[in-house]
Amino acid sequence: MKILVIGGTRYFGIHMVNKLLEQGHEVTIATRGKTPDSYGDKVERITIQRTNEESMREALQESILM
C-alpha cells in the first residue's frame, strides 16, 4: 500500500514510519525538510509547509502526477 505521512521525522512519526516500512508499505513523508531522517532511500520525500495552503496544493499535486 502507498502511504503518505505528514511529518514522520520526530516523536511518534519515526516509529510509525519504521513500522510501515517493516510491513512492506511504500511510504512518502511530507515534511518541511528541516529535520534530517535516517530512512535513506526507503522513503520518498515531499517538502511542504503545512500551514501554507498553496505549498500543500503544489506539493501534493506534483506527487499525484508522479
All heavy atoms as TSV, in Angstrom:
chain	resi	resn	atom	element	x	y	z
A	1	MET	N	N	0.842	-1.160	0.000
A	1	MET	CA	C	0.000	0.000	0.000
A	1	MET	C	C	0.895	1.232	0.000
A	1	MET	O	O	1.934	1.260	0.644
A	1	MET	CB	C	-0.880	-0.013	1.259
A	1	MET	CG	C	-1.813	1.151	1.329
A	1	MET	SD	S	-2.834	1.191	2.842
A	1	MET	CE	C	-3.700	-0.334	2.743
A	2	LYS	N	N	0.494	2.277	-0.715
A	2	LYS	CA	C	1.203	3.552	-0.712
A	2	LYS	C	C	0.615	4.424	0.382
A	2	LYS	O	O	-0.603	4.615	0.437
A	2	LYS	CB	C	1.061	4.252	-2.055
A	2	LYS	CG	C	1.766	3.538	-3.173
A	2	LYS	CD	C	1.651	4.316	-4.457
A	2	LYS	CE	C	2.408	3.618	-5.558
A	2	LYS	NZ	N	2.389	4.404	-6.794
A	3	ILE	N	N	1.488	4.948	1.247
A	3	ILE	CA	C	1.020	5.730	2.389
A	3	ILE	C	C	1.789	7.039	2.460
A	3	ILE	O	O	3.023	7.053	2.353
A	3	ILE	CB	C	1.205	4.947	3.700
A	3	ILE	CG1	C	0.376	3.663	3.644
A	3	ILE	CG2	C	0.823	5.798	4.904
A	3	ILE	CD1	C	0.583	2.725	4.798
A	4	LEU	N	N	1.049	8.142	2.649
A	4	LEU	CA	C	1.642	9.464	2.849
A	4	LEU	C	C	1.570	9.797	4.323
A	4	LEU	O	O	0.497	9.741	4.929
A	4	LEU	CB	C	0.879	10.526	2.045
A	4	LEU	CG	C	1.266	11.976	2.324
A	4	LEU	CD1	C	2.710	12.251	1.886
A	4	LEU	CD2	C	0.302	12.924	1.625
A	5	VAL	N	N	2.713	10.132	4.908
A	5	VAL	CA	C	2.775	10.528	6.312
A	5	VAL	C	C	3.180	11.996	6.366
A	5	VAL	O	O	4.222	12.373	5.827
A	5	VAL	CB	C	3.800	9.676	7.094
A	5	VAL	CG1	C	3.926	10.169	8.528
A	5	VAL	CG2	C	3.417	8.205	7.063
A	6	ILE	N	N	2.340	12.816	6.975
A	6	ILE	CA	C	2.687	14.225	7.182
A	6	ILE	C	C	3.549	14.248	8.439
A	6	ILE	O	O	3.108	13.868	9.511
A	6	ILE	CB	C	1.429	15.084	7.360
A	6	ILE	CG1	C	0.493	14.855	6.210
A	6	ILE	CG2	C	1.799	16.534	7.616
A	6	ILE	CD1	C	0.247	15.939	5.264
A	7	GLY	N	N	4.780	14.677	8.277
A	7	GLY	CA	C	5.752	14.598	9.369
A	7	GLY	C	C	6.542	13.314	9.204
A	7	GLY	O	O	6.956	12.978	8.105
A	8	GLY	N	N	6.749	12.624	10.290
A	8	GLY	CA	C	7.446	11.342	10.228
A	8	GLY	C	C	8.902	11.410	10.612
A	8	GLY	O	O	9.604	10.403	10.559
A	9	THR	N	N	9.379	12.604	10.984
A	9	THR	CA	C	10.793	12.720	11.339
A	9	THR	C	C	11.016	12.976	12.822
A	9	THR	O	O	12.157	13.061	13.270
A	9	THR	CB	C	11.469	13.868	10.552
A	9	THR	OG1	O	10.803	15.095	10.838
A	9	THR	CG2	C	11.447	13.593	9.059
A	10	ARG	N	N	9.945	13.068	13.588
A	10	ARG	CA	C	10.079	13.339	15.015
A	10	ARG	C	C	9.019	12.570	15.790
A	10	ARG	O	O	8.011	12.158	15.245
A	10	ARG	CB	C	9.921	14.833	15.287
A	10	ARG	CG	C	10.979	15.650	14.537
A	10	ARG	CD	C	10.900	17.091	14.811
A	10	ARG	NE	N	11.437	17.303	16.163
A	10	ARG	CZ	C	11.310	18.429	16.824
A	10	ARG	NH1	N	10.668	19.430	16.293
A	10	ARG	NH2	N	11.817	18.564	18.019
A	11	TYR	N	N	9.276	12.424	17.067
A	11	TYR	CA	C	8.331	11.841	18.023
A	11	TYR	C	C	7.766	10.514	17.525
A	11	TYR	O	O	8.501	9.660	17.057
A	11	TYR	CB	C	7.238	12.846	18.379
A	11	TYR	CG	C	7.783	14.174	18.823
A	11	TYR	CD1	C	7.567	15.318	18.080
A	11	TYR	CD2	C	8.581	14.268	19.965
A	11	TYR	CE1	C	8.099	16.536	18.486
A	11	TYR	CE2	C	9.115	15.480	20.375
A	11	TYR	CZ	C	8.878	16.604	19.630
A	11	TYR	OH	O	9.404	17.798	20.017
A	12	PHE	N	N	6.439	10.342	17.612
A	12	PHE	CA	C	5.857	9.047	17.251
A	12	PHE	C	C	5.872	8.801	15.748
A	12	PHE	O	O	5.739	7.675	15.293
A	12	PHE	CB	C	4.436	8.897	17.810
A	12	PHE	CG	C	3.428	9.808	17.198
A	12	PHE	CD1	C	2.774	9.458	16.025
A	12	PHE	CD2	C	3.127	11.015	17.790
A	12	PHE	CE1	C	1.835	10.301	15.455
A	12	PHE	CE2	C	2.198	11.872	17.216
A	12	PHE	CZ	C	1.556	11.518	16.062
A	13	GLY	N	N	6.072	9.843	14.948
A	13	GLY	CA	C	6.121	9.674	13.498
A	13	GLY	C	C	7.244	8.761	13.057
A	13	GLY	O	O	7.098	7.982	12.116
A	14	ILE	N	N	8.379	8.835	13.751
A	14	ILE	CA	C	9.513	7.969	13.417
A	14	ILE	C	C	9.124	6.509	13.597
A	14	ILE	O	O	9.378	5.671	12.735
A	14	ILE	CB	C	10.730	8.302	14.305
A	14	ILE	CG1	C	11.224	9.716	14.008
A	14	ILE	CG2	C	11.846	7.286	14.103
A	14	ILE	CD1	C	12.240	10.233	15.018
A	15	HIS	N	N	8.489	6.206	14.711
A	15	HIS	CA	C	8.073	4.826	14.986
A	15	HIS	C	C	7.020	4.362	13.988
A	15	HIS	O	O	7.046	3.211	13.535
A	15	HIS	CB	C	7.539	4.709	16.418
A	15	HIS	CG	C	8.545	5.145	17.444
A	15	HIS	ND1	N	9.693	4.431	17.713
A	15	HIS	CD2	C	8.594	6.231	18.243
A	15	HIS	CE1	C	10.399	5.051	18.635
A	15	HIS	NE2	N	9.751	6.153	18.987
A	16	MET	N	N	6.094	5.254	13.639
A	16	MET	CA	C	5.049	4.895	12.689
A	16	MET	C	C	5.651	4.592	11.314
A	16	MET	O	O	5.326	3.574	10.692
A	16	MET	CB	C	4.019	6.019	12.570
A	16	MET	CG	C	2.922	5.713	11.579
A	16	MET	SD	S	1.594	6.929	11.569
A	16	MET	CE	C	2.460	8.406	11.139
A	17	VAL	N	N	6.538	5.452	10.839
A	17	VAL	CA	C	7.151	5.230	9.532
A	17	VAL	C	C	7.964	3.935	9.534
A	17	VAL	O	O	7.858	3.135	8.598
A	17	VAL	CB	C	8.028	6.439	9.119
A	17	VAL	CG1	C	8.846	6.122	7.880
A	17	VAL	CG2	C	7.159	7.670	8.886
A	18	ASN	N	N	8.736	3.709	10.576
A	18	ASN	CA	C	9.515	2.466	10.642
A	18	ASN	C	C	8.613	1.239	10.625
A	18	ASN	O	O	8.914	0.243	9.954
A	18	ASN	CB	C	10.414	2.464	11.879
A	18	ASN	CG	C	11.631	3.338	11.710
A	18	ASN	OD1	O	12.177	3.457	10.619
A	18	ASN	ND2	N	12.061	3.959	12.784
A	19	LYS	N	N	7.521	1.280	11.340
A	19	LYS	CA	C	6.579	0.148	11.372
A	19	LYS	C	C	5.962	-0.074	9.984
A	19	LYS	O	O	5.846	-1.213	9.525
A	19	LYS	CB	C	5.489	0.405	12.420
A	19	LYS	CG	C	4.643	-0.794	12.702
A	19	LYS	CD	C	5.476	-1.870	13.361
A	19	LYS	CE	C	4.602	-2.889	14.019
A	19	LYS	NZ	N	5.387	-3.993	14.544
A	20	LEU	N	N	5.579	1.016	9.327
A	20	LEU	CA	C	5.004	0.902	7.980
A	20	LEU	C	C	6.012	0.297	7.011
A	20	LEU	O	O	5.656	-0.558	6.185
A	20	LEU	CB	C	4.532	2.273	7.483
A	20	LEU	CG	C	3.330	2.855	8.208
A	20	LEU	CD1	C	3.142	4.322	7.844
A	20	LEU	CD2	C	2.071	2.060	7.918
A	21	LEU	N	N	7.264	0.708	7.117
A	21	LEU	CA	C	8.301	0.146	6.256
A	21	LEU	C	C	8.515	-1.336	6.550
A	21	LEU	O	O	8.653	-2.142	5.622
A	21	LEU	CB	C	9.615	0.915	6.433
A	21	LEU	CG	C	9.623	2.348	5.893
A	21	LEU	CD1	C	10.883	3.073	6.336
A	21	LEU	CD2	C	9.473	2.371	4.381
A	22	GLU	N	N	8.517	-1.702	7.825
A	22	GLU	CA	C	8.657	-3.115	8.211
A	22	GLU	C	C	7.541	-3.962	7.608
A	22	GLU	O	O	7.747	-5.124	7.262
A	22	GLU	CB	C	8.602	-3.262	9.729
A	22	GLU	CG	C	9.837	-2.834	10.462
A	22	GLU	CD	C	9.653	-2.867	11.974
A	22	GLU	OE1	O	8.693	-3.510	12.464
A	22	GLU	OE2	O	10.468	-2.238	12.664
A	23	GLN	N	N	6.356	-3.373	7.511
A	23	GLN	CA	C	5.202	-4.093	6.972
A	23	GLN	C	C	5.189	-4.115	5.449
A	23	GLN	O	O	4.294	-4.687	4.845
A	23	GLN	CB	C	3.909	-3.465	7.498
A	23	GLN	CG	C	3.742	-3.629	8.986
A	23	GLN	CD	C	2.546	-2.866	9.542
A	23	GLN	OE1	O	1.935	-2.045	8.863
A	23	GLN	NE2	N	2.220	-3.130	10.790
A	24	GLY	N	N	6.183	-3.471	4.834
A	24	GLY	CA	C	6.310	-3.534	3.382
A	24	GLY	C	C	5.579	-2.460	2.607
A	24	GLY	O	O	5.448	-2.560	1.386
A	25	HIS	N	N	5.115	-1.422	3.273
A	25	HIS	CA	C	4.401	-0.343	2.587
A	25	HIS	C	C	5.374	0.598	1.883
A	25	HIS	O	O	6.530	0.724	2.281
A	25	HIS	CB	C	3.553	0.458	3.584
A	25	HIS	CG	C	2.506	-0.371	4.251
A	25	HIS	ND1	N	1.403	-0.871	3.586
A	25	HIS	CD2	C	2.396	-0.812	5.526
A	25	HIS	CE1	C	0.652	-1.558	4.421
A	25	HIS	NE2	N	1.241	-1.551	5.614
A	26	GLU	N	N	4.885	1.265	0.839
A	26	GLU	CA	C	5.633	2.321	0.165
A	26	GLU	C	C	5.269	3.613	0.874
A	26	GLU	O	O	4.119	4.050	0.818
A	26	GLU	CB	C	5.245	2.409	-1.304
A	26	GLU	CG	C	5.658	1.208	-2.114
A	26	GLU	CD	C	5.254	1.361	-3.566
A	26	GLU	OE1	O	5.413	2.465	-4.130
A	26	GLU	OE2	O	4.761	0.368	-4.126
A	27	VAL	N	N	6.243	4.234	1.539
A	27	VAL	CA	C	5.973	5.395	2.380
A	27	VAL	C	C	6.564	6.654	1.763
A	27	VAL	O	O	7.711	6.662	1.313
A	27	VAL	CB	C	6.550	5.194	3.794
A	27	VAL	CG1	C	6.311	6.417	4.663
A	27	VAL	CG2	C	5.952	3.949	4.450
A	28	THR	N	N	5.764	7.707	1.755
A	28	THR	CA	C	6.220	9.045	1.405
A	28	THR	C	C	6.046	9.906	2.642
A	28	THR	O	O	4.990	9.872	3.276
A	28	THR	CB	C	5.385	9.639	0.249
A	28	THR	OG1	O	5.528	8.806	-0.903
A	28	THR	CG2	C	5.830	11.049	-0.089
A	29	ILE	N	N	7.094	10.658	3.005
A	29	ILE	CA	C	6.963	11.580	4.126
A	29	ILE	C	C	6.894	13.002	3.571
A	29	ILE	O	O	7.625	13.359	2.651
A	29	ILE	CB	C	8.100	11.440	5.156
A	29	ILE	CG1	C	9.475	11.625	4.543
A	29	ILE	CG2	C	8.013	10.091	5.865
A	29	ILE	CD1	C	10.609	11.689	5.559
A	30	ALA	N	N	5.980	13.778	4.120
A	30	ALA	CA	C	5.813	15.176	3.735
A	30	ALA	C	C	6.258	16.023	4.922
A	30	ALA	O	O	5.624	16.001	5.976
A	30	ALA	CB	C	4.353	15.457	3.381
A	31	THR	N	N	7.384	16.710	4.753
A	31	THR	CA	C	7.959	17.491	5.852
A	31	THR	C	C	8.413	18.853	5.344
A	31	THR	O	O	8.443	19.102	4.139
A	31	THR	CB	C	9.178	16.780	6.465
A	31	THR	OG1	O	10.260	16.816	5.538
A	31	THR	CG2	C	8.853	15.345	6.847
A	32	ARG	N	N	8.819	19.702	6.288
A	32	ARG	CA	C	9.403	20.992	5.920
A	32	ARG	C	C	10.821	20.825	5.398
A	32	ARG	O	O	11.391	21.746	4.834
A	32	ARG	CB	C	9.416	21.932	7.127
A	32	ARG	CG	C	8.026	22.342	7.563
A	32	ARG	CD	C	8.088	23.183	8.806
A	32	ARG	NE	N	8.579	22.327	9.906
A	32	ARG	CZ	C	9.013	22.772	11.065
A	32	ARG	NH1	N	9.049	24.059	11.308
A	32	ARG	NH2	N	9.409	21.938	11.994
A	33	GLY	N	N	11.407	19.662	5.605
A	33	GLY	CA	C	12.756	19.393	5.130
A	33	GLY	C	C	13.840	19.938	6.049
A	33	GLY	O	O	14.998	20.010	5.666
A	34	LYS	N	N	13.477	20.292	7.260
A	34	LYS	CA	C	14.447	20.869	8.198
A	34	LYS	C	C	15.046	19.839	9.135
A	34	LYS	O	O	16.158	20.016	9.604
A	34	LYS	CB	C	13.777	21.975	9.006
A	34	LYS	CG	C	13.309	23.116	8.129
A	34	LYS	CD	C	12.853	24.291	8.929
A	34	LYS	CE	C	12.301	25.337	8.023
A	34	LYS	NZ	N	13.163	26.456	7.832
A	35	THR	N	N	14.324	18.768	9.426
A	35	THR	CA	C	14.808	17.738	10.339
A	35	THR	C	C	15.332	16.560	9.532
A	35	THR	O	O	14.591	15.968	8.742
A	35	THR	CB	C	13.677	17.266	11.275
A	35	THR	OG1	O	13.152	18.394	11.967
A	35	THR	CG2	C	14.176	16.232	12.265
A	36	PRO	N	N	16.591	16.217	9.711
A	36	PRO	CA	C	17.130	15.065	8.973
A	36	PRO	C	C	16.465	13.766	9.420
A	36	PRO	O	O	15.987	13.670	10.544
A	36	PRO	CB	C	18.616	15.070	9.323
A	36	PRO	CG	C	18.789	15.987	10.474
A	36	PRO	CD	C	17.568	16.835	10.583
A	37	ASP	N	N	16.431	12.803	8.532
A	37	ASP	CA	C	15.887	11.496	8.890
A	37	ASP	C	C	16.888	10.424	8.497
A	37	ASP	O	O	17.829	10.692	7.767
A	37	ASP	CB	C	14.530	11.260	8.216
A	37	ASP	CG	C	14.638	11.179	6.712
A	37	ASP	OD1	O	15.136	10.153	6.219
A	37	ASP	OD2	O	14.238	12.133	6.015
A	38	SER	N	N	16.681	9.237	9.007
A	38	SER	CA	C	17.618	8.135	8.755
A	38	SER	C	C	17.029	7.076	7.827
A	38	SER	O	O	17.507	5.953	7.802
A	38	SER	CB	C	18.009	7.493	10.088
A	38	SER	OG	O	16.855	6.974	10.729
A	39	TYR	N	N	16.012	7.421	7.067
A	39	TYR	CA	C	15.339	6.431	6.221
A	39	TYR	C	C	16.092	6.113	4.931
A	39	TYR	O	O	15.788	5.127	4.275
A	39	TYR	CB	C	13.928	6.897	5.867
A	39	TYR	CG	C	13.084	7.252	7.057
A	39	TYR	CD1	C	12.487	8.502	7.156
A	39	TYR	CD2	C	12.883	6.358	8.098
A	39	TYR	CE1	C	11.704	8.836	8.243
A	39	TYR	CE2	C	12.108	6.686	9.198
A	39	TYR	CZ	C	11.523	7.934	9.263
A	39	TYR	OH	O	10.765	8.269	10.343
A	40	GLY	N	N	17.033	6.957	4.569
A	40	GLY	CA	C	17.776	6.718	3.332
A	40	GLY	C	C	16.848	6.678	2.133
A	40	GLY	O	O	15.954	7.510	2.006
A	41	ASP	N	N	17.055	5.680	1.284
A	41	ASP	CA	C	16.226	5.579	0.077
A	41	ASP	C	C	14.989	4.707	0.292
A	41	ASP	O	O	14.342	4.301	-0.663
A	41	ASP	CB	C	17.058	5.059	-1.093
A	41	ASP	CG	C	17.614	3.666	-0.857
A	41	ASP	OD1	O	17.457	3.135	0.266
A	41	ASP	OD2	O	18.206	3.106	-1.793
A	42	LYS	N	N	14.653	4.452	1.544
A	42	LYS	CA	C	13.479	3.622	1.850
A	42	LYS	C	C	12.169	4.384	1.713
A	42	LYS	O	O	11.105	3.773	1.655
A	42	LYS	CB	C	13.574	3.068	3.273
A	42	LYS	CG	C	14.749	2.143	3.489
A	42	LYS	CD	C	14.813	1.715	4.931
A	42	LYS	CE	C	16.098	0.991	5.221
A	42	LYS	NZ	N	16.282	0.785	6.659
A	43	VAL	N	N	12.238	5.725	1.709
A	43	VAL	CA	C	11.019	6.537	1.595
A	43	VAL	C	C	11.185	7.573	0.491
A	43	VAL	O	O	12.303	7.935	0.132
A	43	VAL	CB	C	10.669	7.273	2.919
A	43	VAL	CG1	C	10.460	6.306	4.061
A	43	VAL	CG2	C	11.717	8.307	3.272
A	44	GLU	N	N	10.071	8.027	-0.016
A	44	GLU	CA	C	10.043	9.199	-0.891
A	44	GLU	C	C	9.833	10.401	0.011
A	44	GLU	O	O	9.292	10.272	1.112
A	44	GLU	CB	C	8.903	9.097	-1.904
A	44	GLU	CG	C	9.041	7.947	-2.869
A	44	GLU	CD	C	10.231	8.113	-3.809
A	44	GLU	OE1	O	10.499	9.256	-4.245
A	44	GLU	OE2	O	10.885	7.098	-4.091
A	45	ARG	N	N	10.217	11.580	-0.447
A	45	ARG	CA	C	10.066	12.792	0.354
A	45	ARG	C	C	9.386	13.887	-0.448
A	45	ARG	O	O	9.690	14.064	-1.624
A	45	ARG	CB	C	11.427	13.292	0.825
A	45	ARG	CG	C	12.055	12.385	1.853
A	45	ARG	CD	C	13.520	12.752	2.101
A	45	ARG	NE	N	14.141	11.794	3.010
A	45	ARG	CZ	C	14.572	10.599	2.650
A	45	ARG	NH1	N	14.459	10.201	1.397
A	45	ARG	NH2	N	15.111	9.784	3.532
A	46	ILE	N	N	8.500	14.597	0.232
A	46	ILE	CA	C	7.862	15.791	-0.324
A	46	ILE	C	C	8.125	16.907	0.674
A	46	ILE	O	O	7.916	16.726	1.872
A	46	ILE	CB	C	6.336	15.611	-0.477
A	46	ILE	CG1	C	6.002	14.462	-1.415
A	46	ILE	CG2	C	5.693	16.894	-0.959
A	46	ILE	CD1	C	4.517	14.135	-1.456
A	47	THR	N	N	8.580	18.060	0.186
A	47	THR	CA	C	8.791	19.205	1.065
A	47	THR	C	C	7.548	20.082	1.026
A	47	THR	O	O	7.102	20.491	-0.055
A	47	THR	CB	C	10.023	20.017	0.622
A	47	THR	OG1	O	11.152	19.148	0.613
A	47	THR	CG2	C	10.282	21.171	1.571
A	48	ILE	N	N	6.974	20.328	2.206
A	48	ILE	CA	C	5.764	21.130	2.309
A	48	ILE	C	C	5.874	22.107	3.476
A	48	ILE	O	O	6.709	21.948	4.346
A	48	ILE	CB	C	4.508	20.258	2.543
A	48	ILE	CG1	C	4.629	19.487	3.859
A	48	ILE	CG2	C	4.230	19.350	1.386
A	48	ILE	CD1	C	3.342	18.913	4.363
A	49	GLN	N	N	5.004	23.077	3.444
A	49	GLN	CA	C	4.774	23.950	4.587
A	49	GLN	C	C	3.289	23.763	4.905
A	49	GLN	O	O	2.437	24.324	4.238
A	49	GLN	CB	C	5.107	25.396	4.223
A	49	GLN	CG	C	5.049	26.356	5.374
A	49	GLN	CD	C	6.097	26.064	6.429
A	49	GLN	OE1	O	6.178	24.966	6.960
A	49	GLN	NE2	N	6.900	27.044	6.758
A	50	ARG	N	N	2.984	22.934	5.883
A	50	ARG	CA	C	1.596	22.506	6.109
A	50	ARG	C	C	0.657	23.626	6.505
A	50	ARG	O	O	-0.555	23.490	6.387
A	50	ARG	CB	C	1.522	21.377	7.121
A	50	ARG	CG	C	1.937	21.782	8.482
A	50	ARG	CD	C	1.892	20.624	9.421
A	50	ARG	NE	N	2.375	21.116	10.694
A	50	ARG	CZ	C	2.059	20.635	11.850
A	50	ARG	NH1	N	1.277	19.600	11.913
A	50	ARG	NH2	N	2.522	21.146	12.942
A	51	THR	N	N	1.180	24.757	6.959
A	51	THR	CA	C	0.307	25.887	7.300
A	51	THR	C	C	0.075	26.810	6.112
A	51	THR	O	O	-0.627	27.806	6.227
A	51	THR	CB	C	0.905	26.713	8.462
A	51	THR	OG1	O	2.204	27.169	8.083
A	51	THR	CG2	C	1.003	25.868	9.727
A	52	ASN	N	N	0.659	26.460	4.958
A	52	ASN	CA	C	0.515	27.258	3.750
A	52	ASN	C	C	-0.266	26.440	2.724
A	52	ASN	O	O	0.249	25.466	2.172
A	52	ASN	CB	C	1.898	27.635	3.218
A	52	ASN	CG	C	1.841	28.464	1.969
A	52	ASN	OD1	O	1.213	28.089	0.991
A	52	ASN	ND2	N	2.537	29.590	1.999
A	53	GLU	N	N	-1.484	26.841	2.480
A	53	GLU	CA	C	-2.364	26.077	1.589
A	53	GLU	C	C	-1.765	25.905	0.198
A	53	GLU	O	O	-1.839	24.828	-0.385
A	53	GLU	CB	C	-3.732	26.770	1.486
A	53	GLU	CG	C	-4.704	26.026	0.623
A	53	GLU	CD	C	-6.059	26.707	0.530
A	53	GLU	OE1	O	-6.379	27.565	1.379
A	53	GLU	OE2	O	-6.813	26.378	-0.403
A	54	GLU	N	N	-1.158	26.936	-0.334
A	54	GLU	CA	C	-0.581	26.849	-1.676
A	54	GLU	C	C	0.584	25.859	-1.709
A	54	GLU	O	O	0.724	25.090	-2.655
A	54	GLU	CB	C	-0.117	28.228	-2.154
A	54	GLU	CG	C	0.327	28.254	-3.593
A	54	GLU	CD	C	-0.755	27.842	-4.585
A	54	GLU	OE1	O	-1.953	28.038	-4.299
A	54	GLU	OE2	O	-0.401	27.289	-5.645
A	55	SER	N	N	1.414	25.861	-0.665
A	55	SER	CA	C	2.512	24.904	-0.572
A	55	SER	C	C	1.979	23.475	-0.577
A	55	SER	O	O	2.515	22.603	-1.268
A	55	SER	CB	C	3.325	25.156	0.701
A	55	SER	OG	O	4.244	24.111	0.925
A	56	MET	N	N	0.945	23.239	0.202
A	56	MET	CA	C	0.335	21.907	0.267
A	56	MET	C	C	-0.220	21.508	-1.096
A	56	MET	O	O	0.014	20.396	-1.572
A	56	MET	CB	C	-0.778	21.873	1.311
A	56	MET	CG	C	-0.305	22.031	2.726
A	56	MET	SD	S	0.535	20.566	3.330
A	56	MET	CE	C	-0.823	19.422	3.447
A	57	ARG	N	N	-0.930	22.408	-1.710
A	57	ARG	CA	C	-1.550	22.121	-3.010
A	57	ARG	C	C	-0.483	21.773	-4.047
A	57	ARG	O	O	-0.602	20.785	-4.768
A	57	ARG	CB	C	-2.369	23.313	-3.461
A	57	ARG	CG	C	-3.170	23.107	-4.710
A	57	ARG	CD	C	-3.940	24.347	-5.070
A	57	ARG	NE	N	-4.408	25.016	-3.864
A	57	ARG	CZ	C	-5.680	25.085	-3.472
A	57	ARG	NH1	N	-6.604	24.580	-4.213
A	57	ARG	NH2	N	-6.014	25.682	-2.371
A	58	GLU	N	N	0.569	22.589	-4.142
A	58	GLU	CA	C	1.632	22.346	-5.113
A	58	GLU	C	C	2.342	21.022	-4.873
A	58	GLU	O	O	2.534	20.244	-5.792
A	58	GLU	CB	C	2.654	23.478	-5.073
A	58	GLU	CG	C	2.175	24.770	-5.687
A	58	GLU	CD	C	3.212	25.880	-5.562
A	58	GLU	OE1	O	4.414	25.550	-5.410
A	58	GLU	OE2	O	2.824	27.047	-5.617
A	59	ALA	N	N	2.729	20.779	-3.640
A	59	ALA	CA	C	3.475	19.557	-3.325
A	59	ALA	C	C	2.645	18.310	-3.590
A	59	ALA	O	O	3.138	17.340	-4.153
A	59	ALA	CB	C	3.937	19.590	-1.871
A	60	LEU	N	N	1.401	18.348	-3.164
A	60	LEU	CA	C	0.551	17.164	-3.326
A	60	LEU	C	C	0.172	16.968	-4.790
A	60	LEU	O	O	0.101	15.829	-5.267
A	60	LEU	CB	C	-0.669	17.252	-2.434
A	60	LEU	CG	C	-0.332	17.228	-0.937
A	60	LEU	CD1	C	-1.595	17.428	-0.110
A	60	LEU	CD2	C	0.381	15.960	-0.538
A	61	GLN	N	N	-0.043	18.032	-5.515
A	61	GLN	CA	C	-0.364	17.912	-6.947
A	61	GLN	C	C	0.809	17.300	-7.689
A	61	GLN	O	O	0.636	16.413	-8.511
A	61	GLN	CB	C	-0.716	19.277	-7.541
A	61	GLN	CG	C	-1.117	19.210	-8.994
A	61	GLN	CD	C	-2.401	18.449	-9.216
A	61	GLN	OE1	O	-3.281	18.434	-8.386
A	61	GLN	NE2	N	-2.498	17.785	-10.353
A	62	GLU	N	N	2.027	17.754	-7.383
A	62	GLU	CA	C	3.210	17.200	-8.026
A	62	GLU	C	C	3.367	15.721	-7.703
A	62	GLU	O	O	3.716	14.936	-8.570
A	62	GLU	CB	C	4.462	17.969	-7.588
A	62	GLU	CG	C	4.544	19.349	-8.163
A	62	GLU	CD	C	5.711	20.149	-7.608
A	62	GLU	OE1	O	6.598	19.544	-6.973
A	62	GLU	OE2	O	5.730	21.368	-7.819
A	63	SER	N	N	3.105	15.336	-6.457
A	63	SER	CA	C	3.286	13.928	-6.092
A	63	SER	C	C	2.228	13.039	-6.728
A	63	SER	O	O	2.492	11.888	-7.024
A	63	SER	CB	C	3.277	13.768	-4.573
A	63	SER	OG	O	1.994	14.004	-4.039
A	64	ILE	N	N	1.048	13.563	-6.941
A	64	ILE	CA	C	-0.016	12.793	-7.590
A	64	ILE	C	C	0.352	12.519	-9.039
A	64	ILE	O	O	0.072	11.453	-9.592
A	64	ILE	CB	C	-1.366	13.527	-7.507
A	64	ILE	CG1	C	-1.847	13.519	-6.047
A	64	ILE	CG2	C	-2.398	12.911	-8.425
A	64	ILE	CD1	C	-3.043	14.407	-5.781
A	65	LEU	N	N	1.029	13.476	-9.678
A	65	LEU	CA	C	1.394	13.324	-11.083
A	65	LEU	C	C	2.553	12.375	-11.296
A	65	LEU	O	O	2.787	11.937	-12.396
A	65	LEU	CB	C	1.746	14.710	-11.665
A	65	LEU	CG	C	0.595	15.703	-11.691
A	65	LEU	CD1	C	1.110	17.066	-12.183
A	65	LEU	CD2	C	-0.540	15.226	-12.563
A	66	MET	N	N	3.301	12.045	-10.255
A	66	MET	CA	C	4.463	11.149	-10.379
A	66	MET	C	C	4.039	9.750	-10.684
A	66	MET	O	O	3.105	9.215	-10.339
A	66	MET	CB	C	5.303	11.171	-9.107
A	66	MET	CG	C	5.927	12.498	-8.866
A	66	MET	SD	S	6.851	12.397	-7.323
A	66	MET	CE	C	7.989	13.702	-7.580
